[in-house]
Amino acid sequence: MPLDEVAALHARTVARLMNAAGLAHAEAERRAVAMVAAALRNDPRLVPHQNDPLKCLVCGGTGREGPPLLPILTPKQWVNLWLCRSACHATFRQQQAARVAELMRSALPASTTIARP
């Protein structure tokens, strides 16, 4: 995902919050970070490719020896990711949050506070 696109999305969101909600710049910027992070987590371009849908994306397990693999919906139509329950799902969410945070840290000014996932 292009960094300039992330920066532009953030700038538009800040402007919208300042104009529509009447927020001060600092508060609009703080809220915009959370809104942009949520939008990026749902961006189809950030959905990882799963080479083998018969194995967990995170641990590579097959689901035969324990609970079955579960399909995780993605923003890509007709594309699911297959994960083990609980621990692998939590790990996947943390990995995606870390990817989004790193993307935002790279795209936004250093003065912008981006929470650690």
C-alpha positions in Angstrom: 0.0 0.0 0.0 1.5 3.4 -1.0 2.6 5.5 2.0 1.3 8.7 0.3 -2.2 7.1 0.2 -2.1 6.4 4.0 -0.9 10.0 4.6 -3.7 11.4 2.4 -6.3 9.3 4.1 -5.1 10.6 7.5 -5.1 14.2 6.3 -8.6 13.9 4.9 -9.9 12.3 8.1 -8.3 15.0 10.3 -9.9 17.7 8.1 -13.3 16.0 8.2 -13.2 15.7 11.9 -12.2 19.4 12.3 -14.9 20.6 9.9 -17.8 18.3 10.6 -17.3 17.7 14.3 -15.6 21.0 15.2 -12.7 19.3 16.9 -9.4 21.0 17.6 -6.5 19.8 15.4 -4.8 17.8 18.2 -8.0 15.9 19.1 -8.9 15.4 15.4 -5.5 14.0 14.7 -5.7 11.6 17.7 -9.1 10.3 16.6 -8.0 10.1 12.9 -5.2 7.8 13.8 -7.7 5.3 15.3 -10.1 5.7 12.3 -7.3 5.2 9.7 -6.0 2.2 11.5 -9.4 0.6 11.5 -9.8 1.4 7.8 -6.4 -0.1 7.0 -7.2 -3.3 8.9 -10.1 -3.7 6.6 -8.2 -2.9 3.4 -8.2 -5.9 1.0 -4.6 -5.1 -0.1 -3.4 -6.0 3.4 -4.9 -9.5 3.4 -2.1 -12.0 3.5 -1.9 -14.7 1.0 -2.5 -18.2 2.4 -0.5 -20.8 0.3 -2.3 -23.8 1.7 -5.9 -23.4 3.0 -5.7 -26.8 4.6 -3.1 -25.5 7.1 -3.4 -22.8 9.7 -2.0 -19.5 8.4 -0.2 -18.9 11.6 1.1 -22.2 13.0 0.8 -24.5 9.9 -1.4 -27.0 11.8 -4.0 -29.0 9.9 -6.7 -29.0 12.5 -6.8 -32.8 12.5 -5.2 -33.3 15.9 -7.3 -30.8 17.7 -10.1 -28.4 17.0 -10.8 -27.8 13.3 -9.5 -24.8 11.4 -12.0 -21.9 11.3 -12.6 -19.6 8.3 -11.8 -16.0 9.0 -13.7 -13.5 6.8 -11.6 -11.0 4.9 -12.6 -7.8 3.0 -11.8 -9.7 -0.3 -14.9 -11.3 -1.8 -14.8 -15.1 -1.7 -11.5 -15.2 0.3 -11.3 -16.7 3.7 -8.2 -17.3 5.8 -8.0 -20.5 7.8 -6.8 -20.4 11.4 -6.7 -22.5 14.5 -9.0 -21.2 17.3 -7.9 -18.8 20.0 -4.1 -18.5 20.1 -3.5 -18.5 16.4 -6.5 -16.1 15.8 -5.1 -13.8 18.5 -1.6 -14.0 17.0 -3.0 -13.2 13.6 -4.8 -10.1 14.8 -1.7 -8.9 16.6 0.4 -9.4 13.5 -2.1 -7.5 11.4 -2.3 -4.7 14.0 1.5 -4.5 14.0 1.6 -4.3 10.1 -0.9 -1.4 10.2 1.0 0.4 12.9 4.3 0.1 11.1 2.6 1.3 7.8 1.2 4.3 9.6 4.5 5.1 11.4 6.2 5.1 8.0 3.5 7.2 6.3 2.7 9.8 9.0 4.9 12.5 10.5 7.0 11.5 13.5 5.0 13.9 15.7 1.9 11.7 15.2 1.3 9.4 18.1 0.5 5.8 17.0 -0.4 3.4 19.7 1.6 0.1 19.9 -0.6 -2.9 19.0 
